[in-house]
Amino acid sequence: MTRLLLVMLCLSGCDAASSDYPVVGEARTSAAEWAKINDLVGRREVTETYARHMRTSAHDELAKAHLALTDAAAKGEVAALLALPPDASPERIQPHVDRLKQAEDRLAVS
């Protein structure tokens, strides 16, 4: 009983910002991988089948992150990424990756 109480107290002390931190990092990583895949497609270094699988995987991870996030700025960046076409250029994806990194850094210090 005491352990359960301690766990509940610890969990109640976690704020939304700290729970968003790992989700933002995962979203940033998924978006960066998506940009890299699209770069490799442009250089004809991966097959379209592989690219399609990786793009779908990135989109699925971003959709999960969007549902989980409470930080408005990070959630907005993920929404913007989800609105991009699967074959978006790395140059269109990268600014969102950069802003997710900024959100991640901000959440790390809060």
C-alpha positions in Angstrom: 0.0 0.0 0.0 2.8 2.4 0.8 4.5 1.7 -2.5 1.3 2.4 -4.4 1.0 5.7 -2.5 4.6 6.6 -3.3 4.1 5.8 -7.0 0.9 7.9 -7.2 2.6 10.8 -5.5 5.5 10.7 -7.9 3.2 10.5 -10.9 1.1 13.4 -9.7 4.3 15.5 -9.5 5.0 15.0 -13.2 3.9 17.9 -15.2 2.8 17.9 -18.8 6.0 19.5 -20.0 8.1 16.7 -18.7 5.8 14.1 -20.2 6.0 15.9 -23.6 9.8 15.9 -23.6 10.4 12.3 -24.8 7.4 12.6 -27.3 8.9 15.7 -28.9 12.3 13.9 -29.2 10.6 10.9 -30.9 8.7 13.2 -33.2 11.8 15.1 -34.2 13.7 11.9 -34.8 10.9 10.5 -37.0 10.7 13.7 -39.0 14.5 13.8 -39.5 14.5 10.2 -40.7 11.7 11.0 -43.1 13.7 13.9 -44.5 16.7 11.7 -44.9 14.7 9.0 -46.7 13.4 11.6 -49.1 16.9 12.9 -49.7 18.0 9.3 -50.5 15.1 8.9 -52.8 16.1 12.0 -54.7 19.6 10.6 -55.1 18.2 7.2 -56.1 19.9 5.5 -53.2 16.9 3.6 -51.9 14.0 1.8 -53.5 10.6 3.3 -53.7 9.2 0.3 -51.8 11.6 1.0 -48.9 10.9 4.7 -49.0 7.2 4.1 -48.9 7.5 1.8 -45.8 9.8 4.4 -44.0 7.5 7.3 -44.9 4.5 5.4 -43.6 6.4 4.5 -40.4 7.4 8.2 -39.9 3.8 9.3 -40.5 2.4 6.8 -38.0 4.9 7.9 -35.3 4.1 11.5 -35.9 0.4 10.8 -35.7 0.9 9.1 -32.3 3.0 12.0 -31.1 0.3 14.5 -32.2 -2.3 12.7 -30.1 0.0 12.5 -27.1 1.4 16.1 -27.0 0.1 18.8 -24.8 2.7 21.4 -25.7 1.0 23.7 -28.2 4.1 24.7 -30.1 5.3 21.1 -30.6 1.8 19.9 -31.4 1.6 22.6 -34.1 4.9 21.5 -35.7 3.8 17.9 -35.7 0.5 18.9 -37.3 2.3 20.9 -40.0 4.5 17.8 -40.7 1.4 15.6 -41.0 0.0 18.0 -43.5 3.0 17.6 -45.8 2.9 15.2 -48.7 4.9 11.9 -48.2 7.4 13.0 -50.8 8.0 16.4 -49.4 11.5 17.7 -49.9 14.0 17.6 -47.1 14.1 21.4 -47.3 10.4 21.5 -46.4 10.7 19.0 -43.5 13.9 20.4 -41.9 12.5 23.7 -40.6 9.9 21.7 -38.6 12.6 19.4 -37.3 14.6 22.4 -36.2 11.6 23.9 -34.4 10.9 20.6 -32.7 14.5 20.6 -31.5 13.9 24.1 -30.0 10.8 22.8 -28.3 12.7 19.8 -27.0 15.4 22.0 -25.6 12.8 24.3 -24.0 11.1 21.3 -22.4 14.4 20.0 -21.1 14.9 23.0 -18.9 11.4 23.5 -17.7 
